[in-house]
């Protein structure tokens, strides 16, 4: 394909591809900083508003693996155009949503259409460039992917402050329109294979298991977990669907997921590893904006600016680590990344609302550096030992595991935050009684008088705030432990051959 295209056409296609990728990458973080505003607008609790994040991630996770089949069946250009148009239209619907149910449904739609944008973008760039230029093209594309976490919080904060939270979705409209018409004009058609087949039973049972599990985790806290018939039913559906998926996988001639993938030790460990990393990283992204805005009373723009440097740290470390892969054992790079990430969570367990801005920025940068030292080497060590014909499928499952870990992590930490706030509130309130000698001090009773209604209200607000601070500390402690728990998995990894490691860089995400 590359020989038939002029240089200007290739540049135009590359710009459109990068715009589409940036649009999708932004939407993984741009909504985070606006969550407290959405929460008030749709009257949702803190664990309920997290569905805005998890619904998008789960939908994208489910639709990522069948991208290869859809490309063969409908053609790359047609699928790309459908994905961009669908993503843009569903973004408009998200901005117009008037209730929590509506915005969650439209975010699911957004995730379904957006899932194919990243793998299709990689494929297009590989197709339009000769082999000697593919590395540079993918590197340029990678900058757009890395720019998402940097621009997301800052742009989301500014749009919410200057206009409203709805504009964090409307911003996709001009980008999507330019990408759509650019692709329509410049991207050549590709052949379609009408005979392409997909293991619909395997895909359906796996999707049902993932969806039921996510609803269970999202609604468990609200419905008192297994004391609710709905939660029990969702657990039965998830387990039954996953059991059918496993049986079908090991008995079908051409299953949706080939079991031979998991005979590779590196791949099996990497899939488990990235799910843990997804759990800790994205969960921390969901915790930070409400902490800064609700407990520290930061304006939304300031919160976005403070969170942005974390992405800068990730970008810088990914540029450095790309040159270290090969000369340095990837397991050492992973150990360094895990160590920095665990240290950042350890520091955060000592945070109170009095922590300085500089401390938040520095810890965020270090956490971002740690993430960069994890993502790139982990992609290489996981995929490099797979046979070339299995790498595309392996990359899809790798991305699926990351998204599942991310969605579960966000749900779990928000559920624990709600539960621990209630537990801590009850524990602190036990010592707040009218006979407590501390209330004999007039300086205290002037504001927090347990006898008067106004005093009790003010006292309850202070207790709730302290309970939330402790609950956040508990969440950060959990994330630190989960990060440290991943370190023993490094023993399982084999050192990839240098040539294989280099080749695998072309298929990683």
N, C-alpha and C positions, 0 to 999 in steps of 0.2 A: 504493500500500500504506500510506503514512504516515497518510492521512486516516482509515483504518479502525482504527487502533491508539490506545489510550489512552496518556497520558503515562507512567503507571506500567509499562505493558507495554513501551514503548520503552526505559525505563530498565533493566528486567529483561533485555531482549534485549541491550542495550549491555553490561551487566555480563558476561553469558555470553560475548559475542563477545570482550571484552577478556581474559577468563580463558583462552579457547581460544588467543588470539594470544599471550598471555604464556607459556602452557605451551609452545607451539612455539618462541617466541623464546628462552626459557630453555635449551631443549635444544641450541641451537647453541653455547652456551658453558659450561653447568653441568658437562658431563663433562670439560672440559679440565683443570681443576685436580685431578680425581680420577684422571687417566691413570696417574701413577706407581703408585698403589695397585692399579688394575686390572691393570697390567703384571705386578706380582708375583703377583697372585691367579690369573691365567690363564697364567703362565709365558711371556710374550711379550717379544720384543726391542723396542727403542724404535721402530724403523720399522714393526714389525708392529702395535703398539698404536695407531698412527696410523690404522689401518683403521677403528677405532671412530668416528673423526671423518669420514673420507672416505666410508665406506659410506653414512652418513646423508645427507651432502651430495649425493652422486651420485644416490641414490634420489629425494631431493626434487627435484633438477634434472630428472630424467627425467619425473617425474609432474606438474611444474608446467604445461607447455604445454597438455596435454589437459584442464585444469580446466574451460575454457569448454564443451567438448563434453560432459563428464560432467555439468555443471550442467544443460545443456539436456536431456540424455538421461534423467536420473534425478530432476531437480528439486533446487533449492537446499537445501531443508530436509533432504531425505533424504541428499544427499551430505554435508552438514555433519555430520549425526548419525553417518553411517558413518565419516567422517574422525576425529571426536572419539573414538568408541568404539574404532576400530582403533588410533589413536595411544595411547590409554590402555592397552589390552590388550597392545600390543607393548612398552610401557614396563615392564609387569610382567614380561614375558618377558625383557627386557634385565636386569632386576634378578635374575632367577632363573638367568641363564646361568652355566654351569660351565666353559666353555672359550672360547678366542678365536673359534673358528668359530661357536659358538652366538651369542655377543654380536654379532658382525659381521652374521650373518643376521638377528637380531632388530632390529638398528639399521637394516638395509635396509628391513625391514617398517615400522619406525617412520617412516622418511623417506618411504616410499610413501604412508602414510596422512596424514602431516603436511603434505605438499606443498600440499594444497588449502586449508589453514586460513587462510593469510594472504590470498589473493585472495578467498576466500569471506567472510571477515570484512569486508573492504572493501566488497564487494558488498552485504552485509546492511545495513551502516550507511548506505550510499548509498540503499538502497531504503526504509528506515523513516523517513528524515528528509527534510523538504522542502528544496528547493534552498538556501534561505537558511541552513539549519542544517547542511548537509553538511560545510562547511569546519570547523566547530567539532567535529563528530563525528569526522572523520578526524584532527584534531589530537589529540583525546583518545585515540583509538586509537593514534596515533603514539607517545604517551608510553609505552604498554604495550610497543610494539616496542622503543623505546629503553631501557626498564627492564631488558630481558633481559640485555644485556651488563654492566649494573651489578650486578644481583642474582645473575647466574649464578656468577661466581667466588666471591663471598662465601657464598652459600647452599650451593654445592657443597662448599666447604671445610668449612663447619660440619657439614653432614650426614655427610661422610666421617669427620671427626674424632670426632663424637659417636656415630655409629652405624656405618656402613660405606659404601663407594662405591656399594653397591646402592641406597641410599636416594636417590641423585641421580635415579634412575629412578622409584622408588616414590612420590616426592613428586608425580608427575603424577596419581596415582590419585584423590585427593580433588578436585583441580582438575577433572579430566576428568569425574568423576561429576556435580559441580555444573553444569558447562557442558552436559553431555548432557541432564540432566533439565530444566534451565532452557530449553534450546532446544526440547525436546519439548513443554513446557508453553506457552511464549509465542510461539515463532516460527511464523507462519502458513505454510501450504503454498503452494508456487508451482507454476505450470503446467509440465508436462513436454512435451517434443517428442520423441515416439518415432521420428520420421523423421530426427532429427539424425544426421549422418554424420561419421566421422573417417577421415582418410587413414591407415589402419592400416599400409600398407606403408611410408610415409614415417616414421611414428612408430616403427615397429619397427626399421627400419634405422638411424635416428638413435640410438635407445636402445641398440642392439647396439654401435654404434660407440663411444658414450660409455662403456658398461660395459667393453668390451674394452680401451679405452685406459686406463681407470682401473686395471684389474687389472694391466695391463702396467707402469704407473708404480709401483703399490704393491709388486709382487713383483720388479721388475727388479733391485734391489740385492741381494736375498736369492739370486736365481738367476743372478747375474753377467750380467745384461742379455742381449744377443743371442748370448751363448755358450750359452744355454739354448734348447732346442727349444720349450718352453712359451711363452717370451717371443716367439719368432719367429712362432709360431702366432697368438698374441694380436695381434701387429702386423698380420699378414695379414688377420685377421678385422676389425680396426678399420678398416684402409684399404679393404678390399673393401666393408664395410657403408657407409662414408661415401661411397664412389664411387657405389654404388647409390642412396643417398639424394640425392646431387647430381643424377644423371641423372634420377631420378624427379621431383625438384623442378622441373626445367626442362622436363619433358615432360608431366606430369600436368595435367589440367584444373583440379582443385582440390587442390593439394598441401598437405601438412602445414604447410610454411613457404612463404609467398608471396614469390617473388623480388623483387616490387615494393618490398618493405620496404627492401631494400638499395640501391635507387636514391637513397634519402635519405642525403645525405652525413653529416649529424649522427648519424643512427641507426647507420650502419655504423661510424663512428669511436667512438661511445659504447659499442657492443657490445664492440669491441676494448679500449676504455679500461677498462670495468668488469671485464673478465676479468683485466686486469693488477692492478687495485686489489684484486679478490678474492684474487688470488694472494698479494699482499704482506700484506694485512691479516690474513686468516685464518691464514696461515702463521706470522705473528708471534704470534698468539694461541696456536698450538699449541706454540711454542718456549718461551714464558715460564714456564709452570708447572713443567716438569721442570728448567729452569735454576735457579729459585728453590728447589725442593725437593731436587734431587739435588746441585747444586754449592754452593748457599749454605746448605743444611741448614735451610731455613725449615719450620716446622710448616705443615700444609696450610691451617689457618685463617688464619694470618698471610699465606701466599701469596695466598689469596683476597682478603683485605682490601687487600693492596698492589695487586692487579690491578684491583680494583673502580673506583678513580678514573678509569681510562681511559674507562669508559662514562659517567661524570659529565661529562668533557670533551666527549664526543660529544653528549650531550643538550644541554649548554649552547650549543655552537656551532650545533647544528641549529635551536635556537630563535632564535638571532641571524640565521643565514643565511637563514631563511625570510622575514625582513623586508627583506633586502638584494636578493633576487632580483627583478629588474625594474629598480629604480633603478641597480643595478651590473651590468655585463656579467658573465655567468656564467663566462666564460673567466678573468676576473681572480680570481673566487672559487675556481675550480678550481686555478689556479696557486698561490694562497696555501695551499690545502689540501695540494697535492703538495709544496710547499716545506717546510711544517711536518712532514709525514710523513717526507720524505727526511732532514730534519735530525735527527729522533728516531732513525732508523736509524743515522745517522752517529755520534751520541753512543753508541749501543749497541755500535758496533764497538770502542769503547775500554773496555767493561765487563770487569771481573774479579769473582770472587766477593766481593771486598772492597768493592764499590760500596755506597753507603749506601741505606737505605730511602727517604729523602727524594728522592734522585736518581731512583730507580726510579719513585716516585709522580709526580714532576714531569714526567719524560719521558713517562710513560704518559698523563698529562693532556694534554700537548701533542700527542701522537700521536692521542689521541681528538678533540681540537679539529680537527686536520688532517683526520681522517676525516669529521667533520661538515661541513666546508667542501667535501668532495668528493662525498659521497653525494647530498645534496639537489640541488645545482646540476647534477650530472651527469644525474640522472633528468630534470630539466627540459629541459636542452639536448638530450638524446637523443630525447625523446618529443614535444617541442613542435612540431617541424616535420612530424611525421607527420600524415596525414589522420585525422580523428576515428575513422573506421571501422577504421583499422589500429592504433590505439593500444593496444587491449587485447591484440592478438596481439604487438605490439612489446614491451609490458611483460613478457609471458611469456618471449620470447626474451632480453630484457635480464636477467631474473632467472636464466634458464638459463645465460647466459654468466658471470654472477657466480659461480654455484655451481660450474660447471666449472673456472673459474680458481681458486676456493678449494680444491677437492679436489686439483687438480694441484699447487698451491702447497704444501699440507701434505705431500703425498707427496714432492715434490722436496726440500724443505728437510730432511725427516727422513732421506731417502736420502743426501743430501749430508752430513748430520751423522754418520751411521754410517760412510760411506766416508772422510770427512776425518779422523774420529777415528782410524781405522786407519792412514791415511797419516801423520798427525802422530805417532802413537805410534811407528811404525817409524822416523821421522826423528829423534825425540828419543832413542829407545833406542840409535841408532847410536853416540851419544857416552857411553853409560852402560856402561862396561866396568870390569873389576877393576883395570886399569892406569891408570885416570883418576886424575890427581893429587889431585882433590878428595876422593877417598875416603881419603886419608892423614890427613884431619882426623878426630880421634876423635869430635868432636861430631856429625859426619855419619854415620860408620859405626856409631855407637851405635844409630841408628834404621834406616839404609838401608845395610846391609852386603851388597854383591853376592856375597859368598862364601857366606853362610848362606842356608838356605831361607826363614826368616822375614824376613830382610833383603831378599831378592829379591822376596818377596810385597809387602812394604811399599813397595819402590821401584817396582814395577809399578803399584801403586795410585796413587802420586803422578804417574807418567808418564801414566797413563790420564786422570787428572783434568786435567792440563795440556793433553793432546791434545784433550779435550772443550772446554775453554775456547777454544782456537784454532779448533776446528770451529764453535762458536757464532758467533765473530767473523766467520768466512767466510760463514756463513748471513746474518747481519745485513748484511754488505757486499753480498751478492747482492740482498737485498731493497731496499737503498738504490739500487743501480744500476737495478733493475727499475722503481722509482718514478720515478727521474729520466728513464728511457727513455720514460715516458708523456707527459712534458711537450711534446715536439714535436707530439703529436697535437692539442694545443690550437689549432694553426694551422688544422687542417681544419674545426673547428667554425664554424658560422655563428652570428651573434647572433640568438637567437629573438625574434620579436615579443613585446611585453609581454603582450598578451592571450593569445597561444598559450602562453606560459610559465605564465600563471596557470591556464589550463585543464588543462595537463598535470599539475599538482600533484595532480589528483584521481585519476590512474591510476598514479602512480609508487608504487614500493615502497621 
